[in-house]
Structure formats: structure tokens, C-alpha cells
Amino acid sequence: MKRLRLNSFGARLLLWILLSTLVLLSGVTGVFYHYTTKQIDMRVGEAAQRNVSQAMDNFTLLAKGYDSLTKSIIGNAEIQRLLSKEETDPNLQFNKELLMMGALGSILYSYNDVKGIHVITSNGNVYSYETTTHTLNRGFLKNEWYQELESSDGAMVWGGMLEESLTVRDDAVFTFGRVMTNLFTNRPLGVLLIEADPKSFISSMNNLMIKPDSRSYVYSDANRLLVSSGPENEAAPTLSDLSRYSFLFEAADNSDSSHLIVTSRDQKLGWKLLSITPKPVTMVERAEVNRYFIIVTSSLVLLAIILATFLSRSISRPIKTIVQEMKRVERGNLSTNLVATRSYDEFNYLNEHFNRMVTEIHQLVERVKMAAASEKNAEIHALQSQVNPHFLYNTLDMIYWLLDEQGNDKPANLVLSLSRMFRYSSDWRSSLVSLKEELDQIKHYLTIIQARSDGRIRVNIHIDEQWLQTLLPKMTLQPLIENAVIHGLTQQEAEGLVQIMTSEKGQKLYIHIRDNGKGMSRAKLAELQQSLSLAERLEWSQLEEEKRMNNAEPQVYGETLRSGTGFLNVHRRLVLEYGIGYGLQMESEENIGTTVTVVLPVLKPQP
């Protein structure tokens, strides 16, 4: 399938027509949607108020039933008798517990939704009867809500679905209770606490859900959250949020621009019910309307496609012809020729000048081929005239043995070092060497330099053995040390020192070459750093052209021309080998010294 190119003329024309049609269609649809949504919101709001009133009636009935349950327990003569009498004998106390469990059990099984009845006496005894036995949570007795229950005046205290319950359990319970007193002496007997199944509350609140993200909340008269239809980890409206709504004894609409909000309040209990549904409230299926819009939309889009296709083909066909011929030229076919057709004057002008351009390119290519052939022949002759390097190595080795036989150790060592340097620098069968091989080459070079400087230049090498097998491009360190010696140390009278050391950070190895030479000024350092940055960004031919146009080389030490060329070459090779982020870094202070840092990836030779 041919991919549609959005930047082409035909595609742009097609998109503009389609967008114009869709904008008009979207406007009509938006007006219709606004009207229908407003009507639906009004109808759904009325239904939501009826549902909230019905749910509040259900909650009132449940609360009355639970109130009657607590009163029947408190008024039970057997329970009153057992709680009013303190037993010190363990056997009698055990018998008392059995009787209490029997009395509580007979009441519990009269209510299907009650899961546990607990009586906590003033001296700390707990009498419980549950549908399923659970471990007591003594820490609950220090709970804020339980403290409020203990200090109440005997009225019902609603806890709701608390985060913590008296028993250690996995399922949620609806908790409520009241203080128990002796009906005759009015002496406090303890606290009655009941755990009920919240399914009745949840079921009524689910009936209020209009959308999956609808939420309902029930608060006590003291604004304590009793039941919520949202997830446990979802925050419910706070007291400051509740103050924004009016809770009347009849269901009331408190909706705003983004939510459908219905509130209600029970006249006797003081419970508050809050139902919140994000708008739009519902998506009503209107088959006929949807079918109409689908047909109209499809027809308009199809008509726009046909019209755009016709217009784009009549205008863009000549352009496509030119593009196809240009692709043939791009593939190397310079024999193409555009034939003039009946079209617009602008396209005829393009055809004529395109043919002229292709003819000139063809002539230029032929001239380049001839120039390349001549250049290749010149290179061949130049290579044939080069001296065989092995002849030079063998001659230097012969001189070394002659001097060695005569006992001239110093010149013999110089000749040997020079021979090793020539062999190392001319053998390019492998472009990567180990750091150890590079340091051996440096030692040969330093043998010659120390002889030239009468021992005024010292070199200290502190390289951890673990890095000696690290790979790096050949002839990386020698040009850097040569610059440090020739341009930084040879012109000063004091003893010269070159230090070579390594450090590691992450996956990068840093080789530091530090000298105590004359250094460079800030201007020279900035010039060199700019040249190193330029060498990263440009191709080598572009770099040479840039230097030719500027008619200057970066000068590292003093005013010597091309003293920075070695740095640029090394830096360029490192960047080409490893990428941006590797290469050379420089620091220098005038009359103090210069530090050149080689940044390499940590590479080991292949086994």
C-alpha cells in the first residue's frame, strides 16, 4: 500500500477540504449535543433526587432497626442481671460468660445482617458473640471513636465503616454502639458495641450510581463519614467541603458546572447523604439520531475525498512527473528528458530548466571522471617512488650493532630507540594498540629527548597495571608528549617534568599528561578549545576548508604556527573512533603548566 505523504500538494489539498467539512459538521453536532445534554442532565437530576430520597428512607429504616437492637440488648433482664453482679470465683465467672454468650447469641441470630455483638464492662471484661470467631483488638479501646462512645450520655453513637474494628478481621463492618447502664440504679455497666454487615448500606448507595465514577457519602450528625461508595484509598469530601452544600430534609440539587450533586438530610438522625457524579451525566443511545449523523458524515467525507482527489490530480500531476524524473537523476540516470505537455505556464518553465540543469550536470560528471582518473595515475606514480621502509629499519639496526661492538652505548641506544620508533609508527596493520605498547613507544621517544636535553627533562609514569591492556588508537600519546616537551619545556631553564597518570570515572578512562612548562594564556586556551570543538562538528574536508579560509592554525604554545595541528589530529581520530564525548580536554595556566587529558572508553583486547 502506497504511503500518503502529508507534505505533498495533493495530500495538503485533500486535508484542507476534509478539515473544512469536519469543522462544519462538528459545529452542527456540537449544537445538537449541547441541547440534548442539557435536557438529559435535567431529567437525570430529577431521577437522582428521587433516588437520594429513597436511599435516605432506607438508611433511616436501618438506623431504627439498629436502635431497636441496642435497646433490646440493654433492656434484656438476663443481661442486666449478669452485668450487675460481679463474680470473683473463676468458675462462677466462666459460667457467667457462658450465660452472656447464650443471651447475646439468641439476639444475634434474630438479625441477619449483624456479625458481632460485644459488651465491654467497666472493669475491662469483654463478652462477645459473633457469626465467625475473630481475635480481639485491644488497641481499638484507645481509638478516638471508642473514647467518644465511652463518654456519651447513652444516646446511639454511629461509627460507620471504621478503618479499625474491635475484632481483627478482613471484611468491612458497620460499627455502632451506646453506653449501657443499670435500668434501676442508673449505674454504668459498660459499653455495647455492635458490628453489622454494611451490604444493606452499600446496596442502597449503588442504586445512586449513574456512572462508574459516581460517588456517594453518608455522614453522621457530627459530620463523621459513616459509609462511602468509593475505594478505601480514595479521599472523601472534608468538613470544609461539606460546608459548601446545603443539606435539607428533602433531596436538593447542588450541582455545579462539572458535577451533578444531590444532598439530603434525615430529620431525626441528622444523617447527611451526599451524591456526586461528574458531568456529562449519561450517554443516551439514540439509534435514529446516530444513524442520521453517520450517514450524513460518511456522505460528506466521501464527497470531500472525491472532490479533493479530482482537484489534486489535475493540479499535481505535472509536479509528480517532475518529481519522478528527479528521482531517476538521483539514482544516477542522467539521460532523462521531460517532454513538454499541455499544462500551466509555470510547469512548462520548470520542465525547460530541469532539462537544462540535467544536461549541465552530465557534462560536469564527465569532467570529474577525467580529473579523478588523472589523480589516480599520479598517486600510483607517487607510491612507486617511495622508499621501502624495511631498508631504513635494517640500516638503523646495522648502525646499532656497529656502535654496540665499538662500545658506544649512548649513540647505540639512540639509534635503537629511533629504529623502534620508526617501526612502531609505520606499522599500521592494526589501528588499535594497548596502553602498554603506547607507553613502550613513549619510552623510546624519551630516550632521544633526554639525550638532547642533557637530562633536564624528566618523565614520571604512574599507570595502574589494570589499565595497561586498555585499547586506544595508535600514536595517541606520542604527539601530545612531543608538544609538551618541544613547546612547553625545552625553552625554559629550570628542570622540566612530564607526568603521565590515569583516573577512572564510570565507563571512562582518563589519561592525564601534565607538564610544568610555560603554559598558555587564557586567549590561547580558548582558541584551542574552540578548534577542538570545531573538529568534532565538521567533516575533515570541511575542517581543512575552515582553516584555509581563516588562514591560521590554532597555536598551543607561544606563537609557533601549526603547533596545535597534532592536538587536532589526535582529537579528531578519537572522536571518529569513539564518538562525541571522547577525545582531548585541556587545562593550562601561564607560567605554571599545561594538562592534556585523553578521554577513552574502558576497552579490553579481544582474547
N, C-alpha and C positions, 0 to 999 in steps of 0.2 A: 504493500500500500504506500503510495507516494505521500510523503510528509508535507503538511501545509506549512509554508514559510510565511510567518506573520509579517515579515518585513517587506514582502513583495507588494507590488502595486495592486494586483488583483485581490490579494488577501485583505489589504487595508480597505479597499472599496467595499468588499463584502462585509467586513466587520462594521463599517460605518452605517451601512443600510440596516444591518441586523440590530445594531445598538439603537438606532433611531426608532425602529419598530418596537423593540422591547421596552424602551423608555415610555412610549405612548401606552403600551399595554400595561406596564407597571402602574402608571398613573390611574388608569381606569380600575385596575384591580385593587389599588390602594384605597380609592374612594369607597368601593363596594365593601372591602374588608373592614374599613373603619365603621361603616354603618351597621354591618351585621354584628361586629364585635360589641358595639355599644348596646345593641338590643339583647345579645346573648348575655352580656355582663349583668344587665338589669334583671333578666329572668333568673339567671343563676343566683344573683344576690338575694332575690326573694326566696328561692328554694333553700339557700344556705341559712337564712334566718329561721325558716320553719324547722330545719334540721337541728339548729342550735337550741331552739326552744324544746324540741323533743328530747334531745340529749340531756338538757338540764333537768327535765322532768324525770328521766331515768336515773340520773345521779341523785336526785332528791329521794326517790324511792329506795335506792340502795342505801343512802345515808340513814334513812328512817329505819330500815331493816337492821343495820348495824347498831343503831342507837338502842333499838329494842333488844338486840342480842346482849349488849353490855348490861342493860338494866335487868334482864332475866338472870344473868350470872350473879350480879351484885345482890339481887333480891332472893336468890336461892337459899332456902333455910339451912340446908345441909352445908353449903359452902360457908355461910355466915357462922354456923356453929363451929366448924372445923378451924376457920381462921381466927375466931375469937378466943380459942383455947390454945395455950402454949403447952407443948409436950417436951419434957426433959428426958423421959425414958426413951432410948433408941428404938425399942420395939414398938412403943406406942406411936413414936414419930413415923416409923415405917408404915404402920397401919393407917396413920393419918394421911400419908402420901397416897396410899392405895385408894382410900376413900375419896380423896380430892381428884385423883385421876379418873375414877369412875364417874364422879359428878360432872367433871368437865367433859369427859368423853360422851356422855349422854346428850349434852347440849351441842357439842361439836357436830355430831352426826345428824343433827336436825337441820344443819345448814350445809348445802352442797359446796358453796364457794369458800368456806372457812378452812384454812390449812393448819392453824395452830392457835390454841388459847393458852395464855401464860399469866400466872398470878405471882407477882414478886412482892413478898411480905416486907414489912418494915425492918425485920431483923436479917434480911438477905436471903431467905429461903425462896426457891423458885419451884412452883408447881406448874407443870406443863402437860398438855395433851395435844399431839399432832397427828396428822394423817400419815406422815413419814417422819421417823425419828431423826433429829439433827443435833449436832453438838451445840451447846450453849456458848454464846459470845459474850463473856463477862464485860468486855470492853464497851459493849453497847450501853451499859448502865451509866457510862460517863458521857454519853452522847448529848449534844446540846438539846435535841428534841426531847430526849427522855428526861433531862433535867427540867424542861418546861412542863412536861406531863406530871412529874412529881410535885411541882409547885402549883399546879392548877387547883381550882376550887371545887372540883368534882364534875365540871362540865366535860363534854366529849372533846378530846384533843386529837386532831387529824394529822397524821404524819405522812400519809401517802406512800409513794414508792421511794423509800429512803435508800441512800447509797449503802447503808449498813443496817442489818437487822439483828434481832436478839439471837437468832439461830444462824449457824454457818450453813448457807445453802447456795445453790447455783441459780435457782429460779427466783424471779422477782415476786414480791408480795406487797400488798397494800396494807399498811400498818395504821392502827388507830388504838386509842385506849382512854381510860379515865381512872381517877383515884377511887379506891374502894374504902368505905367507912362502915362501921357497925351501925345498923339501922336503928338500934335502940339507944346506944350510948354516944353515937356520933364519933366514936374513937377511930382514928385511921387504922386500917387493916393492911394496906399495901396498894399496889398498882395493878390494874387489869390491862393486859396488852394482847391484842388480837391481830393475827396475820391472815389476810384474806387473799384469795386469788383475784388478780386485777383484770382478768379476762372480760368481766362484765363492763368495766370502765373502758378498756381498750376497744371492745366491740362497738360501744356507742360512739367512741371517738373516730373509729374507722369509717363509720357512716357519714362523718363530716368531711371526709377526704374527697375533694373534687378532682385533684390531680395527685400524682405520686409525691410531689414536693409540698403538698398541703400539710400544715401542722396545726395541732390543737393542744391547748394547755388548760388545766384546771388548777386554780389557786384557792387556798383556804381564805377565810375571812381575815387572817393575819398576813395575807399575801405570800404564804408558803406554797411552793409548787408541789401539788399532790400527784398529778398524773400528766404525762406528756406522750404524744404520739410520735415524736421524733426519736432518732437514735440516742443511745445513752451518752455518747460523747458530743452531742450537739447542744450548744448553749441555748437556754430558754430565755425569753424576754425578762429583763430585770425589773426591779421595783420602779426605777426611773422610766422604763419603757411603758409600764402599766399606767403610770400617771398621765400618759398622753391619751388614753382611751376612756370613754365614758361607759361605765358598767351599770345598766339599768335593769329593772326587774323583768323587762321584756327584751327580746333579742333586738339589737340595734346594729345598724350598718355604720362602721367607722373606716370605710375604705379610703385609700389614697390613690395616687396616680399609678403606683406599681403593685399594690396588693389589694385583694378583696379581704376585708377584715370585719368579722361579726363578733359581737360581745354580748354577754348576758350575765345576770346575777340572780342567785337564789334568794328569795325574800327571807326565809327562815334561817338557813345555814350560813348565808353570806358568801357561799362559794362563787367564784368568778370563772367564767368559761370564755376563752379567747381562741378564735379560729382564724388562721392566716393562710391565704392562698395567693401565690404570685400570679400576676396577670401576664398574658391573656388567660382567662379562666378556663376555657374549654375550646376544643376544636370540633365543631359540629360537622358531621358528614351531610353534605347536601349534594346528592348524586346528580340532580339535573343541572345545578349551577356549575358543578365541577366539570360535567360533560361539556357544557356550553363553552366554558373557558378553555378547555383542552382543544376543542375543535377550532375555536377562533385563533388561539395561539399557534396551533400547528399550521393552519392555513396561512396566517400572516408570515410565519417563519419560512414556510415553503415558497411563498410568493417572493419574499425578500431574497432568498437564495437564488431563485431563477433570474430575477432582475439583476442582481449583483453579478451573477455568472455571465449573463449576456453582455453587460456593460464592460466588465473587466476583460473579457476575451476580445472585444472589439478594440479596446484601447491598449491592452498589454501584450497582444500577440506580436507586434513588431519588436517590443522590448525583449520578449522571451527569445526571439530569433537572434538578436544581437548577443544576448547572454550565452546562448548555446555556442555561437561561434567563438566567443571569448574563451569559453571552457576548452574548445578544441585547440586554440592558440596556447592556453595554459598547459595542455598536455604535450606541447611541442610541435603541433601541426601548423606550420606557417603558410600552408598552401590554400588556406581558406579565403573565400571571397564572397561578400554579401551582394546579393542581386537586388537591385532597386525594384520596389513594388509600389503599387498604388497605396499610398498612405499619407500621413501628415508630413508637412514640410520639415518639421523638427526631426522626425525619424529618418527621412532621406538624408538630412545633413549628417546625422550620426553614422549612417551606412557609408557615406562617402569618405569621411575622415577616419573611420575604422579601417577601411581597406588601405588607405594611405599609411596609417600607423603600422599595420602588419607588414607592408612592403618594406618600410624603413627598418623594422626590427629584423626581418630576414636578412637584409644587407649587412646590418651590424653584426649578427651572429656569424656570418661567413667571415667577416674581418677578424673577429675574435678567435675563430678556429685557426686561421692562418697565423695570428700572433702567438697563440698557445703552442702550435707546432714548432715555431722558431725558438721559443723559450725553452721547450723541452730539449731540443737539439743542443742548445747552449749549455744546459745543465749536464747533459751526457758528456760533453767535451770537458766541462769543468771537473767532473768526477774522475774522468780518466787521467786528468793531470795531477791528481792528489798523490801525495807520497804515502806509501804503505806504512801505517803506524808501527807495525811489528819491527820494521827496520830500525826505527828510533828506539824502541824498547831494548832491542838486542844490543844496539850501540851503547846505550847508557849502562846496561848490565856489564858489558865488556870493560867500560871505563872503570866501573866499580871494582871489578876483580883485579884490574891492573893496579889501582890505588891501594887495594887491600893487601896485595902481595908486597907492595913497597912500604907498608906500614903507615900510610897516610889515612888514619881513621876518620879524621874530621871531614876532609873533602869526599872520602868514600861514602860516609853516611849521608852527606848532602846529595851525592849522585844517586844513591839508593833510594832516598826519600823522593827525589824528583822522578825517578823511574816508576815508583809505586803510585805517585800522584797521576802520572800520565796514563798508566794502565787503568787505574780506577776511573778517571774522568772520561776515558774514551770507550770503555766497555759498557754499552747500553743495551745489552741483551735483556736486562730486566730493569724497569724504571723504578722499582721499589727495592730498598735495602733495609737492613736492620740498623737500629741506632748504634750498635756496637761497630758495624762496618763503617758507618759515617764518622764515628769518633776515631777509629784507626786512621782514616784518611786525614783527619784534623791533626793527629799527632805527627804524620809525615810533613804536613804543611808547617807545623810549629817548629819542627827541627830546622827547616830552612829559615824561618823568620827569626828564631833565636840566634842563629849564626849571623844573620845580617845585622841584628841589633845588639850584638855583643852581650847577650844575656839580660838586657834591660827590660825585656817583656816576659812576664810570667803568665802561665795559664793554669788555673785550678779547675779541675773537673770533679764535680760531686754529683754523680749519677747513681741512683739506686739500681742494684743489679736486676730488679724485677722489670725495669724498662729497657734493658739492653736489647731485647729481641723485638721491641716495638718497631713496626714498619713505617717508613717515611720515604718521600721521593728522593732519589739520588741527588747528590750535590746540593742539599738544602742548607747545611750548616757552614760549609767552607766559604761561600760568598759573604755570609754575614760576619764571620770571624775575620775574613780578609778586610772588609770595610772597617771593622773596629780597630784592627792593627794599623792599617795604612793611613786611614784618615783621622783616627782618633788618638793613637798612641805614639806614632813614630816622630811626630813633630814636637813632643814635649820632652823636657829634660829629666823629669822625675821618672821613677820606675813605673812601667806600665803593667797593669793587671787585668786579665780577662778571666771571668768566672763563668763556668757553664754548670747549670743546676736544673733540676726538674721539680715540678709540683703537679698534683692531680686534683681535679675538681669534677665530680660527676663522671661522665664518659669522655672527658677531655684531658689530654696530657699537655702540660705547658713546659717548654724548654726555654729557659731564661739565659741569655748571653749578655753579660754585664761587663762594661769596661769603666775605668776611672780616667778616661780621656777628657778632652776639652769640651765634649758635649756639643749642643747646638742651641741656638736661640729659639724663643717661642715661635717666631715667624717661620723659621726653617722647619721646626717640628710640625707646625700646622700645614705647611706646604707639602711635606712628605705624606702626612696623614691623608690629606686631600687626594694626593696622587694614588695612594693605596686604595682609597675608596673608589676612585675613578676606574682603577684597574679591575675591580670586582664587577662593575656595571657594564663595561664596554667589551665588545669583541676585540681581539688583539689588533686586527687591522684598523678598527676604529680608534684604538688607543694610540697606535702609531700616527694616525692622521691627526689626532688631537694634539699630540706632542709637536708634530711638524707645523701645525697652524700656530701654536703658541710659541714656537721657535725657542723652546727652553726645556731643559731636563730638571727634575727635582734634585736639589743639591743637599745631600745629607750632612756632610762635614765641610765646613768652610765654603769656598767659592769654586771648588773643582767641578767642572761640568761633567755630567753623566755619572756623578758619584752615587746617585740613587738608583741607577739602572739595575744593579744586581738585586737590590731590595725588591723592585717591581717585578723582576723576572721570577724570583723565588715566591713572592706573594701570589703572583698570577698562577704559577704552577700548583701551589697548594689549594687555591680556590677552585681551579679546574678539576683537581683530583678529588677534593672532599666537599666542595660546595661553600656557599656563603656562611660565615660564622667561623671558618678556619682561616689560617694564613698567619700574617705577621701583625704584631702590635708593638708600638714604640712608646717609650718614655725617655725624656732627656732633660738635663739641666745644664746650662752653660757653665763651664769650668768645674763641673762635678762628674759628669759621665753620662753614658747612654745605656739603656737596657732595651734589647730587642727580644721579644717573646714569640716563639713559634707555637701556634695552637694546632694540635693534631688530635684526631680521634684515637682512642686506645685500640691498636690493631696488633694482632699476633700473627707470625708467619704460619702458613698452612703446613700441616705435618706431611 
